[in-house]
Amino acid sequence: MVQMFITTPFLWIGFLGAAIATSEKRHINIDALRRFLPPRIRSAVDVITDLFAAIICYFLMIAARVSLSPKKRQDNDLSEYPVWYAQIIIPVGFGLLVVHFASGQ
């Protein structure tokens, strides 16, 4: 029971923080080679990497949604709230990341 109350805020803060960072283009990115590219090519590389990240996050969102499907939901006997209340942020969080990466903000 204690673990659920510790991991739930961690999940929510982590996913919401990742969505905010991605919307502000402050997410983690590896730009060791990117900074040496001309601006025109750098823009194309940014579009390609954002599209790739959106695709990966989309598949992770689908996988997380499947894991929360009614057949696999398990209620927690130690709490009055079902476990999926805490875990719903996983597909929602990946969905937010898909939107931010796909919009190219």
N, CA, C and O atoms as a Tinker XYZ file with bonds, in Angstrom:
   420  protein
     1  N      0.816000   -1.185000    0.000000    73     2
     2  CA     0.000000    0.000000    0.000000    64     1     3
     3  C      0.864000    1.255000    0.000000    63     2     4     5
     4  O      0.585000    2.210000   -0.726000    81     3
     5  N      1.899000    1.248000    0.807000    73     3     6
     6  CA     2.798000    2.395000    0.868000    64     5     7
     7  C      3.491000    2.590000   -0.475000    63     6     8     9
     8  O      3.683000    3.719000   -0.926000    81     7
     9  N      3.862000    1.486000   -1.107000    73     7    10
    10  CA     4.541000    1.582000   -2.393000    64     9    11
    11  C      3.667000    2.279000   -3.431000    63    10    12    13
    12  O      4.168000    3.065000   -4.236000    81    11
    13  N      2.376000    2.001000   -3.419000    73    11    14
    14  CA     1.473000    2.640000   -4.368000    64    13    15
    15  C      1.422000    4.149000   -4.150000    63    14    16    17
    16  O      1.363000    4.914000   -5.113000    81    15
    17  N      1.445000    4.578000   -2.893000    73    15    18
    18  CA     1.397000    6.003000   -2.599000    64    17    19
    19  C      2.721000    6.701000   -2.872000    63    18    20    21
    20  O      2.766000    7.929000   -2.953000    81    19
    21  N      3.786000    5.948000   -3.014000    73    19    22
    22  CA     5.073000    6.525000   -3.373000    64    21    23
    23  C      5.246000    6.548000   -4.886000    63    22    24    25
    24  O      5.684000    7.551000   -5.448000    81    23
    25  N      4.904000    5.447000   -5.545000    73    23    26
    26  CA     5.125000    5.381000   -6.988000    64    25    27
    27  C      4.113000    6.190000   -7.783000    63    26    28    29
    28  O      4.443000    6.682000   -8.862000    81    27
    29  N      2.901000    6.343000   -7.291000    73    27    30
    30  CA     1.885000    7.087000   -8.039000    64    29    31
    31  C      2.287000    8.542000   -8.277000    63    30    32    33
    32  O      2.272000    8.980000   -9.427000    81    31
    33  N      2.645000    9.308000   -7.253000    73    31    34
    34  CA     3.082000   10.689000   -7.539000    64    33    35
    35  C      4.335000   10.734000   -8.410000    63    34    36    37
    36  O      4.493000   11.640000   -9.228000    81    35
    37  N      5.218000    9.763000   -8.236000    73    35    38
    38  CA     6.430000    9.702000   -9.046000    64    37    39
    39  C      6.080000    9.559000  -10.523000    63    38    40    41
    40  O      6.639000   10.260000  -11.367000    81    39
    41  N      5.152000    8.649000  -10.836000    73    39    42
    42  CA     4.711000    8.462000  -12.223000    64    41    43
    43  C      4.060000    9.727000  -12.769000    63    42    44    45
    44  O      4.397000   10.176000  -13.865000    81    43
    45  N      3.139000   10.297000  -12.020000    73    43    46
    46  CA     2.408000   11.471000  -12.482000    64    45    47
    47  C      3.344000   12.664000  -12.688000    63    46    48    49
    48  O      3.274000   13.337000  -13.716000    81    47
    49  N      4.203000   12.922000  -11.732000    73    47    50
    50  CA     5.140000   14.048000  -11.853000    64    49    51
    51  C      6.105000   13.816000  -13.007000    63    50    52    53
    52  O      6.413000   14.738000  -13.761000    81    51
    53  N      6.581000   12.580000  -13.142000    73    51    54
    54  CA     7.515000   12.273000  -14.224000    64    53    55
    55  C      6.905000   12.470000  -15.597000    63    54    56    57
    56  O      7.511000   13.110000  -16.456000    81    55
    57  N      5.718000   11.931000  -15.818000    73    55    58
    58  CA     5.095000   12.054000  -17.136000    64    57    59
    59  C      4.641000   13.483000  -17.426000    63    58    60    61
    60  O      4.811000   13.966000  -18.545000    81    59
    61  N      4.071000   14.157000  -16.445000    73    59    62
    62  CA     3.663000   15.544000  -16.670000    64    61    63
    63  C      4.878000   16.448000  -16.884000    63    62    64    65
    64  O      4.838000   17.364000  -17.706000    81    63
    65  N      5.948000   16.190000  -16.150000    73    63    66
    66  CA     7.187000   16.946000  -16.359000    64    65    67
    67  C      7.788000   16.706000  -17.735000    63    66    68    69
    68  O      8.288000   17.632000  -18.374000    81    67
    69  N      7.737000   15.456000  -18.187000    73    67    70
    70  CA     8.243000   15.145000  -19.535000    64    69    71
    71  C      7.407000   15.835000  -20.598000    63    70    72    73
    72  O      7.949000   16.325000  -21.589000    81    71
    73  N      6.092000   15.881000  -20.408000    73    71    74
    74  CA     5.220000   16.552000  -21.380000    64    73    75
    75  C      5.506000   18.055000  -21.417000    63    74    76    77
    76  O      5.555000   18.652000  -22.492000    81    75
    77  N      5.693000   18.657000  -20.260000    73    75    78
    78  CA     6.001000   20.088000  -20.216000    64    77    79
    79  C      7.359000   20.363000  -20.852000    63    78    80    81
    80  O      7.497000   21.289000  -21.651000    81    79
    81  N      8.354000   19.565000  -20.500000    73    79    82
    82  CA     9.691000   19.756000  -21.075000    64    81    83
    83  C      9.667000   19.588000  -22.586000    63    82    84    85
    84  O     10.325000   20.344000  -23.302000    81    83
    85  N      8.925000   18.617000  -23.077000    73    83    86
    86  CA     8.844000   18.390000  -24.520000    64    85    87
    87  C      8.120000   19.541000  -25.199000    63    86    88    89
    88  O      8.521000   19.960000  -26.285000    81    87
    89  N      7.070000   20.056000  -24.590000    73    87    90
    90  CA     6.337000   21.164000  -25.203000    64    89    91
    91  C      7.190000   22.422000  -25.285000    63    90    92    93
    92  O      6.981000   23.257000  -26.164000    81    91
    93  N      8.151000   22.564000  -24.374000    73    91    94
    94  CA     9.036000   23.731000  -24.367000    64    93    95
    95  C     10.366000   23.458000  -25.061000    63    94    96    97
    96  O     11.274000   24.289000  -25.021000    81    95
    97  N     10.479000   22.293000  -25.696000    73    95    98
    98  CA    11.728000   21.876000  -26.369000    64    97    99
    99  C     12.911000   21.877000  -25.401000    63    98   100   101
   100  O     14.024000   22.253000  -25.767000    81    99
   101  N     12.653000   21.451000  -24.161000    73    99   102
   102  CA    13.713000   21.379000  -23.161000    64   101   103
   103  C     13.960000   19.947000  -22.729000    63   102   104   105
   104  O     14.557000   19.702000  -21.681000    81   103
   105  N     13.499000   19.000000  -23.536000    73   103   106
   106  CA    13.682000   17.593000  -23.211000    64   105   107
   107  C     15.127000   17.185000  -23.483000    63   106   108   109
   108  O     15.886000   17.912000  -24.124000    81   107
   109  N     15.482000   16.032000  -22.992000    73   107   110
   110  CA    16.835000   15.516000  -23.198000    64   109   111
   111  C     17.013000   15.209000  -24.680000    63   110   112   113
   112  O     16.188000   14.532000  -25.293000    81   111
   113  N     18.093000   15.714000  -25.235000    73   111   114
   114  CA    18.408000   15.348000  -26.607000    64   113   115
   115  C     19.919000   15.318000  -26.768000    63   114   116   117
   116  O     20.657000   16.015000  -26.071000    81   115
   117  N     20.345000   14.510000  -27.684000    73   115   118
   118  CA    21.779000   14.346000  -27.927000    64   117   119
   119  C     22.117000   15.152000  -29.168000    63   118   120   121
   120  O     21.695000   14.816000  -30.274000    81   119
   121  N     22.880000   16.217000  -28.977000    73   119   122
   122  CA    23.169000   17.096000  -30.102000    64   121   123
   123  C     24.663000   17.231000  -30.387000    63   122   124   125
   124  O     25.124000   18.284000  -30.827000    81   123
   125  N     25.406000   16.173000  -30.137000    73   123   126
   126  CA    26.855000   16.227000  -30.353000    64   125   127
   127  C     27.194000   16.536000  -31.815000    63   126   128   129
   128  O     28.072000   17.356000  -32.083000    81   127
   129  N     26.516000   15.895000  -32.752000    73   127   130
   130  CA    26.772000   16.151000  -34.172000    64   129   131
   131  C     25.876000   17.247000  -34.726000    63   130   132   133
   132  O     26.263000   17.960000  -35.651000    81   131
   133  N     24.699000   17.381000  -34.173000    73   131   134
   134  CA    23.708000   18.330000  -34.676000    64   133   135
   135  C     24.223000   19.763000  -34.676000    63   134   136   137
   136  O     23.942000   20.517000  -35.608000    81   135
   137  N     24.958000   20.145000  -33.666000    73   135   138
   138  CA    25.409000   21.533000  -33.578000    64   137   139
   139  C     26.422000   21.903000  -34.659000    63   138   140   141
   140  O     26.647000   23.088000  -34.908000    81   139
   141  N     27.038000   20.908000  -35.305000    73   139   142
   142  CA    28.004000   21.184000  -36.368000    64   141   143
   143  C     27.367000   21.224000  -37.759000    63   142   144   145
   144  O     28.044000   21.508000  -38.748000    81   143
   145  N     26.083000   20.943000  -37.830000    73   143   146
   146  CA    25.386000   20.927000  -39.113000    64   145   147
   147  C     24.942000   22.338000  -39.508000    63   146   148   149
   148  O     24.687000   23.184000  -38.650000    81   147
   149  N     24.855000   22.576000  -40.820000    73   147   150
   150  CA    24.307000   23.866000  -41.259000    64   149   151
   151  C     22.846000   23.995000  -40.823000    63   150   152   153
   152  O     22.169000   22.979000  -40.660000    81   151
   153  N     22.350000   25.207000  -40.634000    73   151   154
   154  CA    20.979000   25.404000  -40.124000    64   153   155
   155  C     19.897000   24.701000  -40.942000    63   154   156   157
   156  O     18.940000   24.187000  -40.363000    81   155
   157  N     20.015000   24.664000  -42.232000    73   155   158
   158  CA    18.989000   24.024000  -43.062000    64   157   159
   159  C     18.935000   22.515000  -42.817000    63   158   160   161
   160  O     17.853000   21.939000  -42.698000    81   159
   161  N     20.085000   21.892000  -42.744000    73   159   162
   162  CA    20.146000   20.448000  -42.488000    64   161   163
   163  C     19.738000   20.168000  -41.043000    63   162   164   165
   164  O     19.089000   19.160000  -40.761000    81   163
   165  N     20.118000   21.058000  -40.134000    73   163   166
   166  CA    19.755000   20.898000  -38.725000    64   165   167
   167  C     18.228000   20.879000  -38.566000    63   166   168   169
   168  O     17.695000   20.094000  -37.781000    81   167
   169  N     17.536000   21.733000  -39.303000    73   167   170
   170  CA    16.073000   21.752000  -39.250000    64   169   171
   171  C     15.480000   20.434000  -39.736000    63   170   172   173
   172  O     14.526000   19.922000  -39.151000    81   171
   173  N     16.054000   19.884000  -40.817000    73   171   174
   174  CA    15.568000   18.602000  -41.339000    64   173   175
   175  C     15.822000   17.480000  -40.339000    63   174   176   177
   176  O     14.969000   16.615000  -40.144000    81   175
   177  N     16.979000   17.491000  -39.711000    73   175   178
   178  CA    17.304000   16.480000  -38.705000    64   177   179
   179  C     16.347000   16.600000  -37.519000    63   178   180   181
   180  O     15.912000   15.586000  -36.972000    81   179
   181  N     16.017000   17.825000  -37.121000    73   179   182
   182  CA    15.065000   18.030000  -36.017000    64   181   183
   183  C     13.697000   17.438000  -36.351000    63   182   184   185
   184  O     13.074000   16.801000  -35.501000    81   183
   185  N     13.233000   17.640000  -37.564000    73   183   186
   186  CA    11.935000   17.097000  -37.974000    64   185   187
   187  C     11.968000   15.572000  -37.952000    63   186   188   189
   188  O     11.028000   14.938000  -37.471000    81   187
   189  N     13.034000   14.984000  -38.463000    73   187   190
   190  CA    13.152000   13.522000  -38.516000    64   189   191
   191  C     13.217000   12.938000  -37.106000    63   190   192   193
   192  O     12.551000   11.942000  -36.824000    81   191
   193  N     13.999000   13.532000  -36.228000    73   191   194
   194  CA    14.110000   12.990000  -34.865000    64   193   195
   195  C     12.812000   13.179000  -34.077000    63   194   196   197
   196  O     12.441000   12.313000  -33.285000    81   195
   197  N     12.117000   14.306000  -34.288000    73   195   198
   198  CA    10.822000   14.490000  -33.621000    64   197   199
   199  C      9.803000   13.473000  -34.115000    63   198   200   201
   200  O      9.024000   12.942000  -33.324000    81   199
   201  N      9.802000   13.199000  -35.404000    73   199   202
   202  CA     8.889000   12.200000  -35.959000    64   201   203
   203  C      9.205000   10.811000  -35.404000    63   202   204   205
   204  O      8.298000   10.062000  -35.038000    81   203
   205  N     10.481000   10.474000  -35.344000    73   203   206
   206  CA    10.903000    9.183000  -34.795000    64   205   207
   207  C     10.481000    9.067000  -33.327000    63   206   208   209
   208  O      9.968000    8.028000  -32.910000    81   207
   209  N     10.694000   10.128000  -32.544000    73   207   210
   210  CA    10.299000   10.110000  -31.128000    64   209   211
   211  C      8.786000    9.981000  -30.985000    63   210   212   213
   212  O      8.308000    9.280000  -30.093000    81   211
   213  N      8.025000   10.650000  -31.856000    73   211   214
   214  CA     6.558000   10.552000  -31.807000    64   213   215
   215  C      6.105000    9.127000  -32.103000    63   214   216   217
   216  O      5.181000    8.627000  -31.461000    81   215
   217  N      6.739000    8.472000  -33.060000    73   215   218
   218  CA     6.376000    7.085000  -33.408000    64   217   219
   219  C      6.669000    6.145000  -32.242000    63   218   220   221
   220  O      5.841000    5.300000  -31.902000    81   219
   221  N      7.836000    6.289000  -31.635000    73   219   222
   222  CA     8.203000    5.441000  -30.495000    64   221   223
   223  C      7.220000    5.665000  -29.340000    63   222   224   225
   224  O      6.739000    4.702000  -28.743000    81   223
   225  N      6.922000    6.924000  -29.025000    73   223   226
   226  CA     5.984000    7.226000  -27.944000    64   225   227
   227  C      4.586000    6.713000  -28.264000    63   226   228   229
   228  O      3.857000    6.308000  -27.359000    81   227
   229  N      4.200000    6.725000  -29.546000    73   227   230
   230  CA     2.897000    6.194000  -29.942000    64   229   231
   231  C      2.800000    4.699000  -29.620000    63   230   232   233
   232  O      1.811000    4.241000  -29.048000    81   231
   233  N      3.839000    3.948000  -29.994000    73   231   234
   234  CA     3.815000    2.510000  -29.718000    64   233   235
   235  C      3.853000    2.229000  -28.214000    63   234   236   237
   236  O      3.220000    1.281000  -27.748000    81   235
   237  N      4.580000    3.035000  -27.459000    73   235   238
   238  CA     4.594000    2.872000  -26.006000    64   237   239
   239  C      3.228000    3.218000  -25.402000    63   238   240   241
   240  O      2.804000    2.598000  -24.427000    81   239
   241  N      2.546000    4.202000  -25.980000    73   239   242
   242  CA     1.205000    4.554000  -25.521000    64   241   243
   243  C      0.234000    3.400000  -25.758000    63   242   244   245
   244  O     -0.571000    3.069000  -24.887000    81   243
   245  N      0.315000    2.790000  -26.944000    73   243   246
   246  CA    -0.562000    1.660000  -27.270000    64   245   247
   247  C     -0.279000    0.490000  -26.327000    63   246   248   249
   248  O     -1.209000   -0.141000  -25.825000    81   247
   249  N      0.989000    0.202000  -26.089000    73   247   250
   250  CA     1.349000   -0.906000  -25.190000    64   249   251
   251  C      0.844000   -0.640000  -23.769000    63   250   252   253
   252  O      0.357000   -1.552000  -23.103000    81   251
   253  N      0.959000    0.598000  -23.311000    73   251   254
   254  CA     0.484000    0.934000  -21.967000    64   253   255
   255  C     -1.039000    0.840000  -21.897000    63   254   256   257
   256  O     -1.588000    0.397000  -20.888000    81   255
   257  N     -1.716000    1.250000  -22.953000    73   255   258
   258  CA    -3.175000    1.164000  -22.975000    64   257   259
   259  C     -3.633000   -0.283000  -22.959000    63   258   260   261
   260  O     -4.607000   -0.619000  -22.285000    81   259
   261  N     -2.946000   -1.137000  -23.689000    73   259   262
   262  CA    -3.293000   -2.562000  -23.703000    64   261   263
   263  C     -3.094000   -3.170000  -22.320000    63   262   264   265
   264  O     -3.880000   -4.013000  -21.888000    81   263
   265  N     -2.050000   -2.745000  -21.634000    73   263   266
   266  CA    -1.809000   -3.301000  -20.296000    64   265   267
   267  C     -2.876000   -2.874000  -19.298000    63   266   268   269
   268  O     -3.029000   -3.508000  -18.255000    81   267
   269  N     -3.613000   -1.814000  -19.598000    73   267   270
   270  CA    -4.697000   -1.368000  -18.732000    64   269   271
   271  C     -6.061000   -1.850000  -19.214000    63   270   272   273
   272  O     -7.090000   -1.424000  -18.691000    81   271
   273  N     -6.073000   -2.725000  -20.200000    73   271   274
   274  CA    -7.356000   -3.207000  -20.728000    64   273   275
   275  C     -8.131000   -3.935000  -19.635000    63   274   276   277
   276  O     -7.531000   -4.414000  -18.673000    81   275
   277  N     -9.455000   -4.026000  -19.767000    73   275   278
   278  CA   -10.281000   -4.617000  -18.694000    64   277   279
   279  C     -9.864000   -6.029000  -18.290000    63   278   280   281
   280  O    -10.010000   -6.398000  -17.125000    81   279
   281  N     -9.351000   -6.820000  -19.220000    73   279   282
   282  CA    -8.952000   -8.187000  -18.883000    64   281   283
   283  C     -7.761000   -8.210000  -17.937000    63   282   284   285
   284  O     -7.636000   -9.118000  -17.115000    81   283
   285  N     -6.875000   -7.205000  -18.049000    73   283   286
   286  CA    -5.650000   -7.229000  -17.265000    64   285   287
   287  C     -5.690000   -6.312000  -16.052000    63   286   288   289
   288  O     -4.732000   -6.275000  -15.280000    81   287
   289  N     -6.775000   -5.576000  -15.869000    73   287   290
   290  CA    -6.884000   -4.705000  -14.699000    64   289   291
   291  C     -7.004000   -5.542000  -13.442000    63   290   292   293
   292  O     -7.723000   -6.540000  -13.396000    81   291
   293  N     -6.290000   -5.114000  -12.439000    73   291   294
   294  CA    -6.390000   -5.782000  -11.145000    64   293   295
   295  C     -6.651000   -4.724000  -10.090000    63   294   296   297
   296  O     -5.953000   -3.713000  -10.019000    81   295
   297  N     -7.635000   -4.963000   -9.294000    73   295   298
   298  CA    -7.901000   -4.037000   -8.208000    64   297   299
   299  C     -6.964000   -4.347000   -7.047000    63   298   300   301
   300  O     -6.600000   -5.498000   -6.804000    81   299
   301  N     -6.597000   -3.322000   -6.363000    73   299   302
   302  CA    -5.702000   -3.459000   -5.218000    64   301   303
   303  C     -6.547000   -3.704000   -3.979000    63   302   304   305
   304  O     -7.391000   -2.875000   -3.637000    81   303
   305  N     -6.342000   -4.807000   -3.312000    73   303   306
   306  CA    -7.113000   -5.143000   -2.110000    64   305   307
   307  C     -6.753000   -4.244000   -0.918000    63   306   308   309
   308  O     -7.516000   -4.152000    0.044000    81   307
   309  N     -5.613000   -3.596000   -0.984000    73   307   310
   310  CA    -5.159000   -2.807000    0.151000    64   309   311
   311  C     -5.661000   -1.372000    0.115000    63   310   312   313
   312  O     -5.497000   -0.637000    1.089000    81   311
   313  N     -6.254000   -0.973000   -0.964000    73   311   314
   314  CA    -6.706000    0.399000   -1.099000    64   313   315
   315  C     -8.128000    0.414000   -1.638000    63   314   316   317
   316  O     -8.581000   -0.553000   -2.250000    81   315
   317  N     -8.810000    1.494000   -1.410000    73   315   318
   318  CA   -10.171000    1.606000   -1.921000    64   317   319
   319  C    -10.196000    2.016000   -3.389000    63   318   320   321
   320  O    -11.257000    1.998000   -4.013000    81   319
   321  N     -9.039000    2.388000   -3.954000    73   319   322
   322  CA    -8.965000    2.810000   -5.343000    64   321   323
   323  C     -8.352000    1.707000   -6.206000    63   322   324   325
   324  O     -7.403000    1.049000   -5.780000    81   323
   325  N     -8.879000    1.497000   -7.402000    73   323   326
   326  CA    -8.276000    0.516000   -8.306000    64   325   327
   327  C     -6.869000    0.967000   -8.723000    63   326   328   329
   328  O     -6.592000    2.164000   -8.798000    81   327
   329  N     -6.011000    0.024000   -8.986000    73   327   330
   330  CA    -4.623000    0.314000   -9.360000    64   329   331
   331  C     -4.556000    1.130000  -10.644000    63   330   332   333
   332  O     -3.666000    1.965000  -10.802000    81   331
   333  N     -5.487000    0.895000  -11.560000    73   331   334
   334  CA    -5.390000    1.591000  -12.846000    64   333   335
   335  C     -5.608000    3.087000  -12.707000    63   334   336   337
   336  O     -5.243000    3.829000  -13.619000    81   335
   337  N     -6.185000    3.568000  -11.612000    73   335   338
   338  CA    -6.298000    5.009000  -11.393000    64   337   339
   339  C     -4.905000    5.637000  -11.357000    63   338   340   341
   340  O     -4.682000    6.719000  -11.898000    81   339
   341  N     -4.000000    4.955000  -10.724000    73   339   342
   342  CA    -2.638000    5.465000  -10.630000    64   341   343
   343  C     -1.875000    5.288000  -11.939000    63   342   344   345
   344  O     -1.017000    6.104000  -12.275000    81   343
   345  N     -2.185000    4.230000  -12.672000    73   343   346
   346  CA    -1.418000    3.901000  -13.874000    64   345   347
   347  C     -1.968000    4.525000  -15.146000    63   346   348   349
   348  O     -1.342000    4.398000  -16.198000    81   347
   349  N     -3.094000    5.182000  -15.094000    73   347   350
   350  CA    -3.675000    5.778000  -16.294000    64   349   351
   351  C     -2.774000    6.867000  -16.874000    63   350   352   353
   352  O     -2.879000    7.190000  -18.057000    81   351
   353  N     -1.900000    7.430000  -16.059000    73   351   354
   354  CA    -0.994000    8.471000  -16.544000    64   353   355
   355  C     -0.002000    7.927000  -17.568000    63   354   356   357
   356  O      0.523000    8.694000  -18.375000    81   355
   357  N      0.264000    6.640000  -17.555000    73   355   358
   358  CA     1.270000    6.096000  -18.480000    64   357   359
   359  C      0.807000    6.240000  -19.935000    63   358   360   361
   360  O      1.531000    6.852000  -20.721000    81   359
   361  N     -0.351000    5.716000  -20.337000    73   359   362
   362  CA    -0.760000    5.951000  -21.725000    64   361   363
   363  C     -1.077000    7.422000  -22.007000    63   362   364   365
   364  O     -0.808000    7.918000  -23.101000    81   363
   365  N     -1.646000    8.115000  -21.023000    73   363   366
   366  CA    -1.951000    9.532000  -21.218000    64   365   367
   367  C     -0.661000   10.334000  -21.391000    63   366   368   369
   368  O     -0.574000   11.203000  -22.258000    81   367
   369  N      0.329000   10.036000  -20.566000    73   367   370
   370  CA     1.617000   10.735000  -20.657000    64   369   371
   371  C      2.301000   10.497000  -21.991000    63   370   372   373
   372  O      2.802000   11.437000  -22.609000    81   371
   373  N      2.328000    9.249000  -22.440000    73   371   374
   374  CA     2.916000    8.979000  -23.754000    64   373   375
   375  C      2.105000    9.648000  -24.859000    63   374   376   377
   376  O      2.671000   10.099000  -25.855000    81   375
   377  N      0.779000    9.716000  -24.692000    73   375   378
   378  CA    -0.056000   10.419000  -25.663000    64   377   379
   379  C      0.290000   11.897000  -25.744000    63   378   380   381
   380  O      0.353000   12.465000  -26.834000    81   379
   381  N      0.517000   12.524000  -24.583000    73   379   382
   382  CA     0.936000   13.923000  -24.575000    64   381   383
   383  C      2.283000   14.110000  -25.277000    63   382   384   385
   384  O      2.489000   15.085000  -25.999000    81   383
   385  N      3.191000   13.167000  -25.055000    73   383   386
   386  CA     4.491000   13.250000  -25.717000    64   385   387
   387  C      4.345000   13.105000  -27.222000    63   386   388   389
   388  O      5.036000   13.789000  -27.977000    81   387
   389  N      3.452000   12.220000  -27.671000    73   387   390
   390  CA     3.201000   12.061000  -29.107000    64   389   391
   391  C      2.735000   13.394000  -29.688000    63   390   392   393
   392  O      3.235000   13.840000  -30.721000    81   391
   393  N      1.780000   14.021000  -29.019000    73   391   394
   394  CA     1.246000   15.300000  -29.515000    64   393   395
   395  C      2.340000   16.355000  -29.599000    63   394   396   397
   396  O      2.446000   17.062000  -30.601000    81   395
   397  N      3.143000   16.465000  -28.565000    73   395   398
   398  CA     4.194000   17.483000  -28.563000    64   397   399
   399  C      5.282000   17.206000  -29.590000    63   398   400   401
   400  O      5.739000   18.125000  -30.269000    81   399
   401  N      5.700000   15.956000  -29.711000    73   399   402
   402  CA     6.716000   15.646000  -30.713000    64   401   403
   403  C      6.167000   15.807000  -32.131000    63   402   404   405
   404  O      6.862000   16.316000  -33.010000    81   403
   405  N      4.929000   15.378000  -32.353000    73   403   406
   406  CA     4.350000   15.454000  -33.694000    64   405   407
   407  C      4.066000   16.888000  -34.107000    63   406   408   409
   408  O      4.133000   17.219000  -35.291000    81   407
   409  N      3.751000   17.737000  -33.145000    73   407   410
   410  CA     3.465000   19.137000  -33.498000    64   409   411
   411  C      4.740000   19.922000  -33.766000    63   410   412   413
   412  O      4.698000   20.986000  -34.385000    81   411
   413  N      5.865000   19.408000  -33.307000    73   411   414
   414  CA     7.150000   20.055000  -33.575000    64   413   415
   415  C      7.314000   21.387000  -32.869000    63   414   416   417
   416  O      8.048000   22.256000  -33.337000    81   415
   417  N      6.642000   21.548000  -31.761000    73   415   418
   418  CA     6.743000   22.813000  -31.025000    64   417   419
   419  C      8.128000   23.023000  -30.519000    63   418   420
   420  O      8.403000   24.035000  -29.875000    81   419
